[in-house]
Amino acid sequence: MAVNKVPQNSKLVIKVQTGVNTAGAAVYRQRTYANIKSDAADADIYAIGNGIAGLQKHSTESISRVDSGELVNE
């Protein structure tokens, strides 16, 4: 019984610091860009995320890739 993952889609998530709360802790928001090709290279997605991050007025905390897929029993 072999279980395989069938890639379905990917998302690019950019986490930005939008300010601080009254206690002085950082407040973060995420910008999500869906419908990224699942076969796109990580380096390419990072380069695009870095380019988009440069256009943000807030400072960037992280750039992430989120993959989803279906698990099938073969």
PDB file of N, H, CA, C and O in Angstrom:
ATOM      1  N   MET A   1       0.849  -1.168   0.000  1.00  0.00           N
ATOM      2  CA  MET A   1       0.000   0.000   0.000  1.00  0.00           C
ATOM      3  C   MET A   1       0.898   1.235   0.000  1.00  0.00           C
ATOM      4  O   MET A   1       1.501   1.572   1.019  1.00  0.00           O
ATOM      5  N   ALA A   2       0.981   1.896  -1.131  1.00  0.00           N
ATOM      6  H   ALA A   2       0.491   1.622  -1.959  1.00  0.00           H
ATOM      7  CA  ALA A   2       1.800   3.099  -1.263  1.00  0.00           C
ATOM      8  C   ALA A   2       0.894   4.321  -1.326  1.00  0.00           C
ATOM      9  O   ALA A   2      -0.088   4.344  -2.068  1.00  0.00           O
ATOM     10  N   VAL A   3       1.231   5.317  -0.550  1.00  0.00           N
ATOM     11  H   VAL A   3       2.029   5.298   0.053  1.00  0.00           H
ATOM     12  CA  VAL A   3       0.488   6.569  -0.555  1.00  0.00           C
ATOM     13  C   VAL A   3       1.359   7.621  -1.226  1.00  0.00           C
ATOM     14  O   VAL A   3       2.516   7.821  -0.854  1.00  0.00           O
ATOM     15  N   ASN A   4       0.789   8.284  -2.213  1.00  0.00           N
ATOM     16  H   ASN A   4      -0.151   8.122  -2.515  1.00  0.00           H
ATOM     17  CA  ASN A   4       1.508   9.315  -2.947  1.00  0.00           C
ATOM     18  C   ASN A   4       0.777  10.642  -2.842  1.00  0.00           C
ATOM     19  O   ASN A   4      -0.445  10.688  -2.700  1.00  0.00           O
ATOM     20  N   LYS A   5       1.545  11.713  -2.915  1.00  0.00           N
ATOM     21  H   LYS A   5       2.537  11.676  -3.030  1.00  0.00           H
ATOM     22  CA  LYS A   5       0.972  13.058  -2.899  1.00  0.00           C
ATOM     23  C   LYS A   5       0.885  13.566  -4.331  1.00  0.00           C
ATOM     24  O   LYS A   5       1.868  13.551  -5.072  1.00  0.00           O
ATOM     25  N   VAL A   6      -0.312  14.016  -4.708  1.00  0.00           N
ATOM     26  H   VAL A   6      -1.110  14.028  -4.106  1.00  0.00           H
ATOM     27  CA  VAL A   6      -0.527  14.615  -6.017  1.00  0.00           C
ATOM     28  C   VAL A   6      -0.631  16.127  -5.802  1.00  0.00           C
ATOM     29  O   VAL A   6      -1.615  16.599  -5.231  1.00  0.00           O
ATOM     30  N   PRO A   7       0.372  16.895  -6.251  1.00  0.00           N
ATOM     31  CA  PRO A   7       0.348  18.346  -6.031  1.00  0.00           C
ATOM     32  C   PRO A   7      -0.883  18.978  -6.679  1.00  0.00           C
ATOM     33  O   PRO A   7      -1.277  18.613  -7.786  1.00  0.00           O
ATOM     34  N   GLN A   8      -1.489  19.942  -5.960  1.00  0.00           N
ATOM     35  H   GLN A   8      -1.169  20.239  -5.060  1.00  0.00           H
ATOM     36  CA  GLN A   8      -2.660  20.620  -6.504  1.00  0.00           C
ATOM     37  C   GLN A   8      -2.402  22.100  -6.740  1.00  0.00           C
ATOM     38  O   GLN A   8      -2.617  22.594  -7.847  1.00  0.00           O
ATOM     39  N   ASN A   9      -1.946  22.810  -5.725  1.00  0.00           N
ATOM     40  H   ASN A   9      -1.771  22.409  -4.826  1.00  0.00           H
ATOM     41  CA  ASN A   9      -1.641  24.223  -5.925  1.00  0.00           C
ATOM     42  C   ASN A   9      -0.679  24.716  -4.860  1.00  0.00           C
ATOM     43  O   ASN A   9      -0.389  24.021  -3.886  1.00  0.00           O
ATOM     44  N   SER A  10      -0.196  25.922  -5.066  1.00  0.00           N
ATOM     45  H   SER A  10      -0.432  26.487  -5.857  1.00  0.00           H
ATOM     46  CA  SER A  10       0.722  26.548  -4.119  1.00  0.00           C
ATOM     47  C   SER A  10       0.300  27.988  -3.892  1.00  0.00           C
ATOM     48  O   SER A  10      -0.392  28.588  -4.715  1.00  0.00           O
ATOM     49  N   LYS A  11       0.728  28.531  -2.762  1.00  0.00           N
ATOM     50  H   LYS A  11       1.290  28.044  -2.093  1.00  0.00           H
ATOM     51  CA  LYS A  11       0.476  29.932  -2.431  1.00  0.00           C
ATOM     52  C   LYS A  11       1.777  30.575  -1.986  1.00  0.00           C
ATOM     53  O   LYS A  11       2.631  29.921  -1.388  1.00  0.00           O
ATOM     54  N   LEU A  12       1.920  31.842  -2.278  1.00  0.00           N
ATOM     55  H   LEU A  12       1.226  32.373  -2.764  1.00  0.00           H
ATOM     56  CA  LEU A  12       3.024  32.647  -1.789  1.00  0.00           C
ATOM     57  C   LEU A  12       2.464  33.496  -0.660  1.00  0.00           C
ATOM     58  O   LEU A  12       1.472  34.200  -0.845  1.00  0.00           O
ATOM     59  N   VAL A  13       3.093  33.436   0.509  1.00  0.00           N
ATOM     60  H   VAL A  13       3.899  32.864   0.660  1.00  0.00           H
ATOM     61  CA  VAL A  13       2.627  34.190   1.672  1.00  0.00           C
ATOM     62  C   VAL A  13       3.750  35.110   2.131  1.00  0.00           C
ATOM     63  O   VAL A  13       4.861  34.663   2.416  1.00  0.00           O
ATOM     64  N   ILE A  14       3.442  36.405   2.197  1.00  0.00           N
ATOM     65  H   ILE A  14       2.540  36.768   1.965  1.00  0.00           H
ATOM     66  CA  ILE A  14       4.409  37.390   2.668  1.00  0.00           C
ATOM     67  C   ILE A  14       3.877  37.954   3.980  1.00  0.00           C
ATOM     68  O   ILE A  14       2.786  38.524   4.021  1.00  0.00           O
ATOM     69  N   LYS A  15       4.644  37.795   5.043  1.00  0.00           N
ATOM     70  H   LYS A  15       5.530  37.332   5.010  1.00  0.00           H
ATOM     71  CA  LYS A  15       4.256  38.281   6.366  1.00  0.00           C
ATOM     72  C   LYS A  15       4.938  39.626   6.593  1.00  0.00           C
ATOM     73  O   LYS A  15       6.161  39.732   6.502  1.00  0.00           O
ATOM     74  N   VAL A  16       4.138  40.657   6.889  1.00  0.00           N
ATOM     75  H   VAL A  16       3.144  40.571   6.963  1.00  0.00           H
ATOM     76  CA  VAL A  16       4.674  42.001   7.099  1.00  0.00           C
ATOM     77  C   VAL A  16       4.306  42.514   8.484  1.00  0.00           C
ATOM     78  O   VAL A  16       3.254  42.178   9.029  1.00  0.00           O
ATOM     79  N   GLN A  17       5.183  43.325   9.037  1.00  0.00           N
ATOM     80  H   GLN A  17       6.037  43.598   8.594  1.00  0.00           H
ATOM     81  CA  GLN A  17       4.901  43.962  10.325  1.00  0.00           C
ATOM     82  C   GLN A  17       4.221  45.287  10.034  1.00  0.00           C
ATOM     83  O   GLN A  17       4.800  46.171   9.402  1.00  0.00           O
ATOM     84  N   THR A  18       2.975  45.416  10.506  1.00  0.00           N
ATOM     85  H   THR A  18       2.505  44.698  11.019  1.00  0.00           H
ATOM     86  CA  THR A  18       2.192  46.612  10.210  1.00  0.00           C
ATOM     87  C   THR A  18       2.251  47.655  11.310  1.00  0.00           C
ATOM     88  O   THR A  18       1.742  48.763  11.138  1.00  0.00           O
ATOM     89  N   GLY A  19       2.857  47.324  12.429  1.00  0.00           N
ATOM     90  H   GLY A  19       3.271  46.425  12.569  1.00  0.00           H
ATOM     91  CA  GLY A  19       2.962  48.272  13.532  1.00  0.00           C
ATOM     92  C   GLY A  19       3.186  47.554  14.842  1.00  0.00           C
ATOM     93  O   GLY A  19       3.644  46.413  14.881  1.00  0.00           O
ATOM     94  N   VAL A  20       2.850  48.255  15.925  1.00  0.00           N
ATOM     95  H   VAL A  20       2.478  49.183  15.893  1.00  0.00           H
ATOM     96  CA  VAL A  20       2.951  47.680  17.265  1.00  0.00           C
ATOM     97  C   VAL A  20       1.657  47.958  18.011  1.00  0.00           C
ATOM     98  O   VAL A  20       0.977  48.949  17.747  1.00  0.00           O
ATOM     99  N   ASN A  21       1.320  47.067  18.956  1.00  0.00           N
ATOM    100  H   ASN A  21       1.873  46.262  19.171  1.00  0.00           H
ATOM    101  CA  ASN A  21       0.112  47.276  19.749  1.00  0.00           C
ATOM    102  C   ASN A  21       0.429  48.131  20.974  1.00  0.00           C
ATOM    103  O   ASN A  21       1.555  48.605  21.126  1.00  0.00           O
ATOM    104  N   THR A  22      -0.544  48.326  21.832  1.00  0.00           N
ATOM    105  H   THR A  22      -1.458  47.941  21.709  1.00  0.00           H
ATOM    106  CA  THR A  22      -0.356  49.189  23.001  1.00  0.00           C
ATOM    107  C   THR A  22       0.649  48.634  23.994  1.00  0.00           C
ATOM    108  O   THR A  22       1.224  49.385  24.783  1.00  0.00           O
ATOM    109  N   ALA A  23       0.866  47.317  23.961  1.00  0.00           N
ATOM    110  H   ALA A  23       0.399  46.708  23.320  1.00  0.00           H
ATOM    111  CA  ALA A  23       1.849  46.690  24.851  1.00  0.00           C
ATOM    112  C   ALA A  23       3.253  46.721  24.255  1.00  0.00           C
ATOM    113  O   ALA A  23       4.214  46.301  24.900  1.00  0.00           O
ATOM    114  N   GLY A  24       3.372  47.213  23.033  1.00  0.00           N
ATOM    115  H   GLY A  24       2.591  47.554  22.509  1.00  0.00           H
ATOM    116  CA  GLY A  24       4.675  47.293  22.391  1.00  0.00           C
ATOM    117  C   GLY A  24       5.052  46.072  21.573  1.00  0.00           C
ATOM    118  O   GLY A  24       6.153  46.008  21.027  1.00  0.00           O
ATOM    119  N   ALA A  25       4.150  45.099  21.483  1.00  0.00           N
ATOM    120  H   ALA A  25       3.255  45.151  21.927  1.00  0.00           H
ATOM    121  CA  ALA A  25       4.425  43.891  20.690  1.00  0.00           C
ATOM    122  C   ALA A  25       4.119  44.158  19.212  1.00  0.00           C
ATOM    123  O   ALA A  25       3.213  44.921  18.880  1.00  0.00           O
ATOM    124  N   ALA A  26       4.878  43.525  18.354  1.00  0.00           N
ATOM    125  H   ALA A  26       5.615  42.905  18.624  1.00  0.00           H
ATOM    126  CA  ALA A  26       4.697  43.705  16.916  1.00  0.00           C
ATOM    127  C   ALA A  26       3.353  43.142  16.453  1.00  0.00           C
ATOM    128  O   ALA A  26       2.893  42.116  16.955  1.00  0.00           O
ATOM    129  N   VAL A  27       2.735  43.824  15.493  1.00  0.00           N
ATOM    130  H   VAL A  27       3.109  44.656  15.086  1.00  0.00           H
ATOM    131  CA  VAL A  27       1.489  43.378  14.879  1.00  0.00           C
ATOM    132  C   VAL A  27       1.819  42.981  13.443  1.00  0.00           C
ATOM    133  O   VAL A  27       2.436  43.750  12.706  1.00  0.00           O
ATOM    134  N   TYR A  28       1.407  41.774  13.049  1.00  0.00           N
ATOM    135  H   TYR A  28       0.906  41.148  13.648  1.00  0.00           H
ATOM    136  CA  TYR A  28       1.725  41.249  11.728  1.00  0.00           C
ATOM    137  C   TYR A  28       0.460  41.016  10.912  1.00  0.00           C
ATOM    138  O   TYR A  28      -0.610  40.752  11.460  1.00  0.00           O
ATOM    139  N   ARG A  29       0.600  41.116   9.616  1.00  0.00           N
ATOM    140  H   ARG A  29       1.470  41.330   9.171  1.00  0.00           H
ATOM    141  CA  ARG A  29      -0.450  40.767   8.659  1.00  0.00           C
ATOM    142  C   ARG A  29       0.195  39.922   7.574  1.00  0.00           C
ATOM    143  O   ARG A  29       1.398  40.007   7.327  1.00  0.00           O
ATOM    144  N   GLN A  30      -0.628  39.109   6.934  1.00  0.00           N
ATOM    145  H   GLN A  30      -1.606  39.040   7.134  1.00  0.00           H
ATOM    146  CA  GLN A  30      -0.125  38.275   5.844  1.00  0.00           C
ATOM    147  C   GLN A  30      -0.761  38.694   4.533  1.00  0.00           C
ATOM    148  O   GLN A  30      -1.957  38.976   4.463  1.00  0.00           O
ATOM    149  N   ARG A  31       0.052  38.727   3.509  1.00  0.00           N
ATOM    150  H   ARG A  31       1.024  38.498   3.566  1.00  0.00           H
ATOM    151  CA  ARG A  31      -0.420  38.953   2.149  1.00  0.00           C
ATOM    152  C   ARG A  31      -0.278  37.608   1.436  1.00  0.00           C
ATOM    153  O   ARG A  31       0.816  37.046   1.379  1.00  0.00           O
ATOM    154  N   THR A  32      -1.372  37.096   0.898  1.00  0.00           N
ATOM    155  H   THR A  32      -2.261  37.552   0.944  1.00  0.00           H
ATOM    156  CA  THR A  32      -1.363  35.781   0.263  1.00  0.00           C
ATOM    157  C   THR A  32      -1.644  35.922  -1.225  1.00  0.00           C
ATOM    158  O   THR A  32      -2.583  36.603  -1.635  1.00  0.00           O
ATOM    159  N   TYR A  33      -0.817  35.268  -2.020  1.00  0.00           N
ATOM    160  H   TYR A  33      -0.054  34.714  -1.687  1.00  0.00           H
ATOM    161  CA  TYR A  33      -0.959  35.261  -3.474  1.00  0.00           C
ATOM    162  C   TYR A  33      -1.163  33.810  -3.900  1.00  0.00           C
ATOM    163  O   TYR A  33      -0.250  32.989  -3.807  1.00  0.00           O
ATOM    164  N   ALA A  34      -2.365  33.508  -4.364  1.00  0.00           N
ATOM    165  H   ALA A  34      -3.107  34.174  -4.439  1.00  0.00           H
ATOM    166  CA  ALA A  34      -2.742  32.130  -4.692  1.00  0.00           C
ATOM    167  C   ALA A  34      -2.450  31.812  -6.154  1.00  0.00           C
ATOM    168  O   ALA A  34      -2.007  32.665  -6.923  1.00  0.00           O
ATOM    169  N   ASN A  35      -2.709  30.570  -6.508  1.00  0.00           N
ATOM    170  H   ASN A  35      -3.068  29.877  -5.884  1.00  0.00           H
ATOM    171  CA  ASN A  35      -2.582  30.066  -7.878  1.00  0.00           C
ATOM    172  C   ASN A  35      -1.158  30.116  -8.411  1.00  0.00           C
ATOM    173  O   ASN A  35      -0.936  30.400  -9.588  1.00  0.00           O
ATOM    174  N   ILE A  36      -0.195  29.838  -7.538  1.00  0.00           N
ATOM    175  H   ILE A  36      -0.376  29.607  -6.582  1.00  0.00           H
ATOM    176  CA  ILE A  36       1.195  29.702  -7.956  1.00  0.00           C
ATOM    177  C   ILE A  36       1.349  28.291  -8.530  1.00  0.00           C
ATOM    178  O   ILE A  36       0.819  27.336  -7.962  1.00  0.00           O
ATOM    179  N   LYS A  37       2.052  28.153  -9.625  1.00  0.00           N
ATOM    180  H   LYS A  37       2.482  28.929 -10.086  1.00  0.00           H
ATOM    181  CA  LYS A  37       2.250  26.824 -10.215  1.00  0.00           C
ATOM    182  C   LYS A  37       2.968  25.921  -9.221  1.00  0.00           C
ATOM    183  O   LYS A  37       3.979  26.308  -8.636  1.00  0.00           O
ATOM    184  N   SER A  38       2.439  24.718  -9.036  1.00  0.00           N
ATOM    185  H   SER A  38       1.617  24.404  -9.511  1.00  0.00           H
ATOM    186  CA  SER A  38       3.023  23.800  -8.054  1.00  0.00           C
ATOM    187  C   SER A  38       4.407  23.320  -8.466  1.00  0.00           C
ATOM    188  O   SER A  38       5.175  22.867  -7.617  1.00  0.00           O
ATOM    189  N   ASP A  39       4.743  23.409  -9.750  1.00  0.00           N
ATOM    190  H   ASP A  39       4.119  23.777 -10.440  1.00  0.00           H
ATOM    191  CA  ASP A  39       6.071  22.977 -10.196  1.00  0.00           C
ATOM    192  C   ASP A  39       7.080  24.125 -10.280  1.00  0.00           C
ATOM    193  O   ASP A  39       8.199  23.929 -10.755  1.00  0.00           O
ATOM    194  N   ALA A  40       6.697  25.317  -9.824  1.00  0.00           N
ATOM    195  H   ALA A  40       5.788  25.476  -9.438  1.00  0.00           H
ATOM    196  CA  ALA A  40       7.620  26.459  -9.828  1.00  0.00           C
ATOM    197  C   ALA A  40       8.741  26.219  -8.822  1.00  0.00           C
ATOM    198  O   ALA A  40       8.512  25.669  -7.745  1.00  0.00           O
ATOM    199  N   ALA A  41       9.937  26.630  -9.176  1.00  0.00           N
ATOM    200  H   ALA A  41      10.123  27.077 -10.051  1.00  0.00           H
ATOM    201  CA  ALA A  41      11.101  26.446  -8.308  1.00  0.00           C
ATOM    202  C   ALA A  41      11.008  27.361  -7.087  1.00  0.00           C
ATOM    203  O   ALA A  41      10.519  28.487  -7.177  1.00  0.00           O
ATOM    204  N   ASP A  42      11.481  26.862  -5.953  1.00  0.00           N
ATOM    205  H   ASP A  42      11.878  25.947  -5.880  1.00  0.00           H
ATOM    206  CA  ASP A  42      11.466  27.652  -4.716  1.00  0.00           C
ATOM    207  C   ASP A  42      12.219  28.966  -4.886  1.00  0.00           C
ATOM    208  O   ASP A  42      11.773  30.004  -4.398  1.00  0.00           O
ATOM    209  N   ALA A  43      13.360  28.928  -5.575  1.00  0.00           N
ATOM    210  H   ALA A  43      13.723  28.085  -5.972  1.00  0.00           H
ATOM    211  CA  ALA A  43      14.161  30.140  -5.772  1.00  0.00           C
ATOM    212  C   ALA A  43      13.389  31.182  -6.577  1.00  0.00           C
ATOM    213  O   ALA A  43      13.495  32.378  -6.304  1.00  0.00           O
ATOM    214  N   ASP A  44      12.620  30.744  -7.557  1.00  0.00           N
ATOM    215  H   ASP A  44      12.533  29.773  -7.779  1.00  0.00           H
ATOM    216  CA  ASP A  44      11.824  31.670  -8.364  1.00  0.00           C
ATOM    217  C   ASP A  44      10.705  32.298  -7.538  1.00  0.00           C
ATOM    218  O   ASP A  44      10.449  33.497  -7.638  1.00  0.00           O
ATOM    219  N   ILE A  45      10.046  31.487  -6.727  1.00  0.00           N
ATOM    220  H   ILE A  45      10.255  30.512  -6.646  1.00  0.00           H
ATOM    221  CA  ILE A  45       8.972  32.006  -5.877  1.00  0.00           C
ATOM    222  C   ILE A  45       9.536  32.994  -4.864  1.00  0.00           C
ATOM    223  O   ILE A  45       8.926  34.029  -4.593  1.00  0.00           O
ATOM    224  N   TYR A  46      10.698  32.675  -4.307  1.00  0.00           N
ATOM    225  H   TYR A  46      11.193  31.835  -4.528  1.00  0.00           H
ATOM    226  CA  TYR A  46      11.329  33.593  -3.354  1.00  0.00           C
ATOM    227  C   TYR A  46      11.688  34.914  -4.038  1.00  0.00           C
ATOM    228  O   TYR A  46      11.481  35.983  -3.465  1.00  0.00           O
ATOM    229  N   ALA A  47      12.218  34.846  -5.242  1.00  0.00           N
ATOM    230  H   ALA A  47      12.387  33.977  -5.707  1.00  0.00           H
ATOM    231  CA  ALA A  47      12.589  36.063  -5.967  1.00  0.00           C
ATOM    232  C   ALA A  47      11.364  36.937  -6.227  1.00  0.00           C
ATOM    233  O   ALA A  47      11.429  38.158  -6.090  1.00  0.00           O
ATOM    234  N   ILE A  48      10.256  36.315  -6.600  1.00  0.00           N
ATOM    235  H   ILE A  48      10.204  35.322  -6.711  1.00  0.00           H
ATOM    236  CA  ILE A  48       9.022  37.068  -6.821  1.00  0.00           C
ATOM    237  C   ILE A  48       8.525  37.663  -5.508  1.00  0.00           C
ATOM    238  O   ILE A  48       8.129  38.827  -5.456  1.00  0.00           O
ATOM    239  N   GLY A  49       8.549  36.857  -4.446  1.00  0.00           N
ATOM    240  H   GLY A  49       8.871  35.911  -4.487  1.00  0.00           H
ATOM    241  CA  GLY A  49       8.134  37.349  -3.131  1.00  0.00           C
ATOM    242  C   GLY A  49       8.996  38.503  -2.662  1.00  0.00           C
ATOM    243  O   GLY A  49       8.491  39.466  -2.085  1.00  0.00           O
ATOM    244  N   ASN A  50      10.285  38.414  -2.905  1.00  0.00           N
ATOM    245  H   ASN A  50      10.696  37.631  -3.374  1.00  0.00           H
ATOM    246  CA  ASN A  50      11.204  39.477  -2.517  1.00  0.00           C
ATOM    247  C   ASN A  50      10.916  40.753  -3.314  1.00  0.00           C
ATOM    248  O   ASN A  50      10.992  41.857  -2.776  1.00  0.00           O
ATOM    249  N   GLY A  51      10.589  40.595  -4.582  1.00  0.00           N
ATOM    250  H   GLY A  51      10.526  39.698  -5.019  1.00  0.00           H
ATOM    251  CA  GLY A  51      10.229  41.750  -5.400  1.00  0.00           C
ATOM    252  C   GLY A  51       8.952  42.415  -4.913  1.00  0.00           C
ATOM    253  O   GLY A  51       8.880  43.640  -4.821  1.00  0.00           O
ATOM    254  N   ILE A  52       7.944  41.606  -4.603  1.00  0.00           N
ATOM    255  H   ILE A  52       8.003  40.611  -4.678  1.00  0.00           H
ATOM    256  CA  ILE A  52       6.687  42.148  -4.075  1.00  0.00           C
ATOM    257  C   ILE A  52       6.924  42.800  -2.719  1.00  0.00           C
ATOM    258  O   ILE A  52       6.371  43.862  -2.432  1.00  0.00           O
ATOM    259  N   ALA A  53       7.745  42.165  -1.883  1.00  0.00           N
ATOM    260  H   ALA A  53       8.194  41.303  -2.116  1.00  0.00           H
ATOM    261  CA  ALA A  53       8.039  42.711  -0.553  1.00  0.00           C
ATOM    262  C   ALA A  53       8.679  44.088  -0.660  1.00  0.00           C
ATOM    263  O   ALA A  53       8.441  44.951   0.184  1.00  0.00           O
ATOM    264  N   GLY A  54       9.484  44.295  -1.684  1.00  0.00           N
ATOM    265  H   GLY A  54       9.678  43.593  -2.370  1.00  0.00           H
ATOM    266  CA  GLY A  54      10.116  45.592  -1.881  1.00  0.00           C
ATOM    267  C   GLY A  54       9.127  46.695  -2.204  1.00  0.00           C
ATOM    268  O   GLY A  54       9.440  47.875  -2.043  1.00  0.00           O
ATOM    269  N   LEU A  55       7.936  46.327  -2.656  1.00  0.00           N
ATOM    270  H   LEU A  55       7.682  45.369  -2.786  1.00  0.00           H
ATOM    271  CA  LEU A  55       6.906  47.311  -2.978  1.00  0.00           C
ATOM    272  C   LEU A  55       6.023  47.647  -1.780  1.00  0.00           C
ATOM    273  O   LEU A  55       5.243  48.598  -1.831  1.00  0.00           O
ATOM    274  N   GLN A  56       6.140  46.879  -0.712  1.00  0.00           N
ATOM    275  H   GLN A  56       6.773  46.106  -0.670  1.00  0.00           H
ATOM    276  CA  GLN A  56       5.318  47.090   0.482  1.00  0.00           C
ATOM    277  C   GLN A  56       5.839  48.282   1.276  1.00  0.00           C
ATOM    278  O   GLN A  56       7.046  48.521   1.319  1.00  0.00           O
ATOM    279  N   LYS A  57       4.941  49.025   1.900  1.00  0.00           N
ATOM    280  H   LYS A  57       3.960  48.831   1.865  1.00  0.00           H
ATOM    281  CA  LYS A  57       5.406  50.115   2.760  1.00  0.00           C
ATOM    282  C   LYS A  57       5.803  49.600   4.139  1.00  0.00           C
ATOM    283  O   LYS A  57       6.525  50.280   4.868  1.00  0.00           O
ATOM    284  N   HIS A  58       5.340  48.404   4.504  1.00  0.00           N
ATOM    285  H   HIS A  58       4.754  47.851   3.912  1.00  0.00           H
ATOM    286  CA  HIS A  58       5.679  47.805   5.795  1.00  0.00           C
ATOM    287  C   HIS A  58       6.893  46.897   5.646  1.00  0.00           C
ATOM    288  O   HIS A  58       7.191  46.418   4.552  1.00  0.00           O
ATOM    289  N   SER A  59       7.590  46.665   6.755  1.00  0.00           N
ATOM    290  H   SER A  59       7.348  47.054   7.644  1.00  0.00           H
ATOM    291  CA  SER A  59       8.773  45.801   6.703  1.00  0.00           C
ATOM    292  C   SER A  59       8.348  44.330   6.630  1.00  0.00           C
ATOM    293  O   SER A  59       7.363  43.920   7.243  1.00  0.00           O
ATOM    294  N   THR A  60       9.108  43.557   5.873  1.00  0.00           N
ATOM    295  H   THR A  60       9.909  43.890   5.374  1.00  0.00           H
ATOM    296  CA  THR A  60       8.800  42.144   5.645  1.00  0.00           C
ATOM    297  C   THR A  60       9.422  41.286   6.729  1.00  0.00           C
ATOM    298  O   THR A  60      10.612  41.408   7.021  1.00  0.00           O
ATOM    299  N   GLU A  61       8.622  40.423   7.322  1.00  0.00           N
ATOM    300  H   GLU A  61       7.656  40.324   7.085  1.00  0.00           H
ATOM    301  CA  GLU A  61       9.087  39.487   8.344  1.00  0.00           C
ATOM    302  C   GLU A  61       9.514  38.165   7.713  1.00  0.00           C
ATOM    303  O   GLU A  61      10.552  37.610   8.072  1.00  0.00           O
ATOM    304  N   SER A  62       8.704  37.654   6.761  1.00  0.00           N
ATOM    305  H   SER A  62       7.860  38.105   6.469  1.00  0.00           H
ATOM    306  CA  SER A  62       9.044  36.371   6.143  1.00  0.00           C
ATOM    307  C   SER A  62       8.358  36.219   4.793  1.00  0.00           C
ATOM    308  O   SER A  62       7.356  36.871   4.500  1.00  0.00           O
ATOM    309  N   ILE A  63       8.934  35.333   3.979  1.00  0.00           N
ATOM    310  H   ILE A  63       9.748  34.804   4.217  1.00  0.00           H
ATOM    311  CA  ILE A  63       8.366  34.940   2.692  1.00  0.00           C
ATOM    312  C   ILE A  63       8.232  33.423   2.732  1.00  0.00           C
ATOM    313  O   ILE A  63       9.213  32.715   2.964  1.00  0.00           O
ATOM    314  N   SER A  64       7.012  32.921   2.507  1.00  0.00           N
ATOM    315  H   SER A  64       6.216  33.496   2.319  1.00  0.00           H
ATOM    316  CA  SER A  64       6.756  31.483   2.626  1.00  0.00           C
ATOM    317  C   SER A  64       6.045  30.947   1.396  1.00  0.00           C
ATOM    318  O   SER A  64       5.363  31.670   0.670  1.00  0.00           O
ATOM    319  N   ARG A  65       6.229  29.664   1.194  1.00  0.00           N
ATOM    320  H   ARG A  65       6.783  29.077   1.784  1.00  0.00           H
ATOM    321  CA  ARG A  65       5.499  28.935   0.163  1.00  0.00           C
ATOM    322  C   ARG A  65       4.645  27.892   0.875  1.00  0.00           C
ATOM    323  O   ARG A  65       5.139  27.159   1.731  1.00  0.00           O
ATOM    324  N   VAL A  66       3.357  27.828   0.519  1.00  0.00           N
ATOM    325  H   VAL A  66       2.956  28.424  -0.177  1.00  0.00           H
ATOM    326  CA  VAL A  66       2.447  26.852   1.109  1.00  0.00           C
ATOM    327  C   VAL A  66       1.925  25.969  -0.024  1.00  0.00           C
ATOM    328  O   VAL A  66       1.224  26.436  -0.922  1.00  0.00           O
ATOM    329  N   ASP A  67       2.279  24.690   0.036  1.00  0.00           N
ATOM    330  H   ASP A  67       2.849  24.311   0.765  1.00  0.00           H
ATOM    331  CA  ASP A  67       1.849  23.729  -0.981  1.00  0.00           C
ATOM    332  C   ASP A  67       0.700  22.890  -0.443  1.00  0.00           C
ATOM    333  O   ASP A  67       0.661  22.562   0.743  1.00  0.00           O
ATOM    334  N   SER A  68      -0.231  22.545  -1.321  1.00  0.00           N
ATOM    335  H   SER A  68      -0.199  22.811  -2.284  1.00  0.00           H
ATOM    336  CA  SER A  68      -1.277  21.605  -0.935  1.00  0.00           C
ATOM    337  C   SER A  68      -1.374  20.531  -2.010  1.00  0.00           C
ATOM    338  O   SER A  68      -1.056  20.756  -3.178  1.00  0.00           O
ATOM    339  N   GLY A  69      -1.817  19.375  -1.586  1.00  0.00           N
ATOM    340  H   GLY A  69      -2.076  19.192  -0.637  1.00  0.00           H
ATOM    341  CA  GLY A  69      -1.940  18.259  -2.509  1.00  0.00           C
ATOM    342  C   GLY A  69      -2.885  17.214  -1.960  1.00  0.00           C
ATOM    343  O   GLY A  69      -3.247  17.227  -0.783  1.00  0.00           O
ATOM    344  N   GLU A  70      -3.268  16.322  -2.826  1.00  0.00           N
ATOM    345  H   GLU A  70      -2.974  16.311  -3.782  1.00  0.00           H
ATOM    346  CA  GLU A  70      -4.164  15.234  -2.446  1.00  0.00           C
ATOM    347  C   GLU A  70      -3.337  13.976  -2.210  1.00  0.00           C
ATOM    348  O   GLU A  70      -2.450  13.650  -3.000  1.00  0.00           O
ATOM    349  N   LEU A  71      -3.630  13.276  -1.129  1.00  0.00           N
ATOM    350  H   LEU A  71      -4.350  13.541  -0.488  1.00  0.00           H
ATOM    351  CA  LEU A  71      -2.970  12.005  -0.843  1.00  0.00           C
ATOM    352  C   LEU A  71      -3.820  10.882  -1.422  1.00  0.00           C
ATOM    353  O   LEU A  71      -5.009  10.764  -1.124  1.00  0.00           O
ATOM    354  N   VAL A  72      -3.189  10.063  -2.255  1.00  0.00           N
ATOM    355  H   VAL A  72      -2.224  10.159  -2.498  1.00  0.00           H
ATOM    356  CA  VAL A  72      -3.913   8.964  -2.890  1.00  0.00           C
ATOM    357  C   VAL A  72      -3.238   7.642  -2.556  1.00  0.00           C
ATOM    358  O   VAL A  72      -2.013   7.551  -2.485  1.00  0.00           O
ATOM    359  N   ASN A  73      -4.052   6.633  -2.354  1.00  0.00           N
ATOM    360  H   ASN A  73      -5.048   6.706  -2.411  1.00  0.00           H
ATOM    361  CA  ASN A  73      -3.569   5.291  -2.049  1.00  0.00           C
ATOM    362  C   ASN A  73      -3.498   4.504  -3.352  1.00  0.00           C
ATOM    363  O   ASN A  73      -4.509   4.304  -4.025  1.00  0.00           O
ATOM    364  N   GLU A  74      -2.313   4.068  -3.693  1.00  0.00           N
ATOM    365  H   GLU A  74      -1.492   4.230  -3.146  1.00  0.00           H
ATOM    366  CA  GLU A  74      -2.146   3.321  -4.950  1.00  0.00           C
ATOM    367  C   GLU A  74      -1.767   1.895  -4.676  1.00  0.00           C
ATOM    368  O   GLU A  74      -1.583   1.114  -5.610  1.00  0.00           O
TER     369      GLU A  74
END
